[in-house]
Structure formats: structure tokens, C-alpha cells
Amino acid sequence: MRLRTKIHRVRLGRDEYRVVTPARQTAGALLYAGPGSTYMHLHLDRQGAEDLATAWALAARSRRSLVHLPLRANAGPAGLGDVPSEDRLDLLLVHHSLGFPASRWKEVRARLGAGTPHTVDLPVTDFPSDEEIDYERHRFAGWRDRLRFSGAAHTLVVTGSPTAFRWSGSQLHEFTREAPGWRFGWRPDAHYCIELDHEGWGSGRAAKGVPASLHIVYAHRWQAG
């Protein structure tokens, strides 16, 4: 998995943050959530899905970096209709060991400069196979390897451990392989999707009213623009 990126370094007081962004816009991706919605929706084309899976793998490895995908300016897939600007979201992936407070993101983002080019190459083996994932462990009391959702400055902030990002990333990697070849025409409302949840399925709403479920949909037709 390869992703051309830019590395930004931002200092806030005594703290310095390393922010990784794609070198080119991830155009085939749109993330949004309407007021009071119980779901966030992320529409992806093939390239958008591949970029997201690589960013997920990068977040699992990047103990000292914030992985940022700016998505709010993107067009959406054909047939979706106009999504209001206030409902659109960027995406930020955070390794839990950073202890990064989402409330600081607006300040960090405002200080991003041109960045330094850097190419990331990651092996597909970073994502375990379905047989290697122990789903029963998710039911253990005190199990901490879960994704956590929060929000700040029109951004969905996803925080997790390496295990949480790798296990959920396996779903994304399968999505990139299976969705483009799926038979969409067999019924008018057919779609290929997966769902990621804050602290696992059924946990309720995330912090400050952020929906607890992220509905990821493959868009086989994308608007130009």
C-alpha cells in the first residue's frame, strides 16, 4: 500500500505535533452527518477506499503523528444530492498513545504549512486476516482496543490503539478488494457497505453528540468536480 503524503510540524506552546496529510486530495471520499443523526456516512470510490485503508494502516503505526484527510470540499457520488457545508466533515486518525485532545485540532489545523513530501509504503500484512482476529475478546470487560469517536472543528476524530486500527482496517482492506467488483445492478437500492462503531456495536452516542456509527458505502458512480 502506497500513499504520497506531506509531513507538517506544528508547535502549540510546549507541544509539537506531526501531522500527515495526503499529497493529493482524496477526491473520491465524502464524509457527513446531519443534525441529530445516529449515523455518519462516508462515501468512497475505489481510490478513496484505497487511500483510506492506507491511512488507517499508517495510523496504527504512527505513535507520534496525526493522520489528517481533508474531505469537506469534495463533490459527492452521483445521485446523492447536495450535502450542506455545515454537515460535511474532515477525518483525523489519532494513535491513542499521543493523548491528543480533540479540542486542540482547530488550532493545529490552522497552523499547517506547505509540508514536506514523503512517500509511505506499508505492507498489506499489517492487516490481519479474518481468521487471525479474535472477535470474542471484544466482549471482555475492560477491553480497550476499540475505536473511539469524537468531534472538533467539523472533523471526525477517530482514536485507537494499533490493534483497534489494524482490526478495523482489515474490514476496510476487504472493502477495497470486494466492493468494486460487486454486482450493483441486481436491484435499484443495492449497495456495498461496512460499519465501524464507537467503542463497539451498541455503545450509544460518542462524545458531545457525535454519532456512534460510521456507515461506509462504496460509490461506484462519482460526480466530476
C-alpha positions as CSV (number, residue, x, y, z in Angstrom):
1,M,0.0,0.0,0.0
2,R,1.5,3.3,-1.1
3,L,0.4,6.9,-0.3
4,R,2.2,10.1,-1.2
5,T,2.0,12.4,1.8
6,K,3.2,15.7,3.2
7,I,4.6,16.0,6.7
8,H,3.7,19.1,8.7
9,R,5.1,20.1,12.1
10,V,3.0,22.4,14.3
11,R,4.1,23.8,17.7
12,L,1.5,24.9,20.3
13,G,3.2,26.1,23.4
14,R,5.5,23.4,24.6
15,D,3.9,20.7,22.4
16,E,4.9,19.9,18.9
17,Y,2.6,17.8,16.6
18,R,3.5,15.9,13.5
19,V,0.6,15.9,11.0
20,V,0.5,13.7,7.9
21,T,-1.8,14.6,5.0
22,P,-2.2,13.1,1.6
23,A,0.0,14.9,-1.0
24,R,-3.0,15.0,-3.4
25,Q,-6.6,15.5,-2.5
26,T,-8.5,12.3,-1.7
27,A,-11.2,13.3,-4.1
28,G,-13.4,10.2,-4.1
29,A,-14.4,10.5,-0.5
30,L,-17.2,12.4,1.2
31,L,-18.0,12.3,5.0
32,Y,-21.0,13.9,6.6
33,A,-23.6,13.7,9.4
34,G,-26.8,15.6,9.6
35,P,-28.1,17.3,12.8
36,G,-29.3,14.7,15.3
37,S,-28.3,11.8,13.0
38,T,-27.4,8.5,14.6
39,Y,-25.0,7.7,11.8
40,M,-22.2,9.4,10.0
41,H,-21.9,8.5,6.3
42,L,-18.6,8.0,4.4
43,H,-19.0,7.5,0.6
44,L,-15.9,6.2,-1.2
45,D,-14.9,5.3,-4.7
46,R,-12.1,2.9,-5.4
47,Q,-9.2,5.3,-5.0
48,G,-10.8,6.9,-1.9
49,A,-11.2,3.5,-0.4
50,E,-7.6,2.6,-1.1
51,D,-6.4,5.9,0.4
52,L,-8.5,5.4,3.5
53,A,-7.2,1.9,4.1
54,T,-3.6,3.1,3.8
55,A,-4.3,6.0,6.1
56,W,-5.7,3.5,8.6
57,A,-2.6,1.3,8.5
58,L,-0.5,4.4,8.9
59,A,-2.4,5.5,12.0
60,A,-1.8,2.0,13.5
61,R,2.0,2.6,13.1
62,S,2.2,6.3,13.8
63,R,2.6,6.7,17.5
64,R,3.7,10.3,17.1
65,S,1.6,11.5,14.2
66,L,-1.9,12.8,13.4
67,V,-3.2,11.5,10.1
68,H,-5.5,14.0,8.5
69,L,-7.7,13.6,5.5
70,P,-9.4,16.9,4.4
71,L,-12.6,15.8,2.7
72,R,-15.1,18.7,3.2
73,A,-14.6,20.3,-0.2
74,N,-15.2,17.2,-2.2
75,A,-18.0,16.5,-4.6
76,G,-20.2,13.5,-3.7
77,P,-21.3,10.4,-5.6
78,A,-23.9,10.7,-8.4
79,G,-27.4,10.6,-7.0
80,L,-26.5,11.7,-3.5
81,G,-27.7,15.3,-3.9
82,D,-26.2,18.4,-2.3
83,V,-24.8,17.9,1.2
84,P,-24.8,21.2,3.2
85,S,-21.4,22.6,4.1
86,E,-22.2,22.5,7.8
87,D,-22.8,18.7,7.7
88,R,-19.5,17.9,5.9
89,L,-16.6,16.5,7.9
90,D,-12.9,16.1,7.6
91,L,-11.3,13.0,9.1
92,L,-8.4,12.8,11.7
93,L,-6.9,9.5,12.8
94,V,-5.0,9.5,16.2
95,H,-2.9,6.9,17.8
96,H,-4.2,6.6,21.4
97,S,-0.7,6.9,23.0
98,L,-0.5,10.5,21.9
99,G,-3.2,11.5,24.3
100,F,-4.2,14.2,21.8
101,P,-7.2,16.3,22.9
102,A,-9.7,16.8,20.0
103,S,-10.2,20.4,21.3
104,R,-6.7,21.3,20.1
105,W,-7.3,20.3,16.5
106,K,-8.7,23.6,15.2
107,E,-5.5,25.4,16.4
108,V,-3.3,22.7,14.9
109,R,-5.0,22.7,11.6
110,A,-4.8,26.5,11.3
111,R,-1.0,26.3,11.5
112,L,-0.4,23.7,8.9
113,G,2.1,24.9,6.3
114,A,3.1,23.6,2.9
115,G,4.6,20.4,4.4
116,T,7.5,18.2,3.3
117,P,6.8,15.5,0.7
118,H,7.1,11.9,1.9
119,T,6.0,8.6,0.4
120,V,4.6,5.9,2.7
121,D,4.9,2.2,1.7
122,L,3.1,-0.2,4.0
123,P,2.6,-4.0,3.7
124,V,-0.8,-5.4,3.3
125,T,0.1,-7.9,6.0
126,D,-0.3,-5.0,8.6
127,F,-4.0,-6.0,8.4
128,P,-4.7,-9.5,9.9
129,S,-6.9,-12.0,8.2
130,D,-10.4,-12.6,9.5
131,E,-9.2,-15.9,11.0
132,E,-6.5,-14.1,12.9
133,I,-8.9,-11.7,14.7
134,D,-10.2,-12.9,18.0
135,Y,-13.7,-11.4,18.0
136,E,-14.6,-13.0,21.3
137,R,-12.1,-10.7,23.0
138,H,-14.3,-7.7,22.2
139,R,-16.8,-9.0,24.7
140,F,-14.3,-8.9,27.6
141,A,-14.9,-6.4,30.3
142,G,-12.2,-3.7,30.2
143,W,-11.2,-4.5,26.6
144,R,-9.5,-1.3,25.4
145,D,-8.7,-2.0,21.8
146,R,-11.7,-0.2,20.4
147,L,-12.1,2.9,18.2
148,R,-13.4,6.0,19.8
149,F,-15.1,8.8,18.0
150,S,-15.1,12.5,19.0
151,G,-15.6,15.7,17.0
152,A,-14.0,19.1,16.7
153,A,-13.9,21.9,14.1
154,H,-16.0,20.0,11.5
155,T,-13.8,16.9,11.9
156,L,-14.5,13.3,12.9
157,V,-11.6,12.4,15.2
158,V,-11.0,8.6,15.4
159,T,-8.7,7.5,18.2
160,G,-7.5,4.0,18.7
161,S,-4.7,1.5,19.6
162,P,-2.6,-0.2,17.0
163,T,-4.8,-3.3,17.4
164,A,-8.0,-1.3,17.0
165,F,-6.8,0.3,13.8
166,R,-5.4,-3.0,12.4
167,W,-8.6,-5.0,13.2
168,S,-10.9,-2.4,11.8
169,G,-8.5,-1.7,8.9
170,S,-8.9,-5.4,7.9
171,Q,-12.6,-4.5,7.2
172,L,-11.5,-1.5,5.1
173,H,-9.0,-3.6,3.2
174,E,-11.6,-6.2,2.4
175,F,-13.9,-3.3,1.3
176,T,-11.3,-2.1,-1.2
177,R,-10.9,-5.6,-2.7
178,E,-14.6,-6.7,-2.8
179,A,-16.7,-3.6,-3.3
180,P,-15.5,-2.5,-6.8
181,G,-16.5,-5.9,-8.3
182,W,-19.8,-6.2,-6.5
183,R,-23.0,-6.7,-8.6
184,F,-24.7,-3.3,-8.0
185,G,-27.3,-3.6,-10.8
186,W,-29.3,-6.5,-9.3
187,R,-31.7,-4.1,-7.5
188,P,-32.1,-0.3,-7.6
189,D,-31.2,0.2,-3.9
190,A,-28.3,-2.3,-3.8
191,H,-25.1,-1.0,-2.2
192,Y,-21.9,-2.4,-0.6
193,C,-21.2,-1.1,2.9
194,I,-19.5,-1.8,6.2
195,E,-20.0,-0.2,9.6
196,L,-17.5,0.9,12.2
197,D,-18.7,1.8,15.7
198,H,-17.6,3.9,18.6
199,E,-16.4,1.5,21.3
200,G,-18.0,-1.4,19.6
201,W,-21.6,-2.0,18.4
202,G,-24.4,-0.8,20.7
203,S,-22.4,1.6,22.8
204,G,-24.6,4.6,22.2
205,R,-23.5,8.0,21.2
206,A,-19.9,9.2,21.3
207,A,-18.6,12.3,23.0
208,K,-20.6,15.6,22.6
209,G,-23.3,14.1,20.5
210,V,-21.1,12.6,17.8
211,P,-22.9,9.7,16.2
212,A,-21.6,6.3,17.4
213,S,-21.7,4.6,14.0
214,L,-19.8,5.3,10.8
215,H,-21.6,3.9,7.7
216,I,-19.0,3.4,4.9
217,V,-20.6,3.0,1.5
218,Y,-18.9,2.2,-1.9
219,A,-19.9,4.6,-4.6
220,H,-19.5,3.0,-8.0
221,R,-20.5,6.3,-9.7
222,W,-18.9,9.5,-8.7
223,Q,-19.6,13.1,-9.8
224,A,-17.0,15.1,-11.6
225,G,-15.7,18.2,-9.8
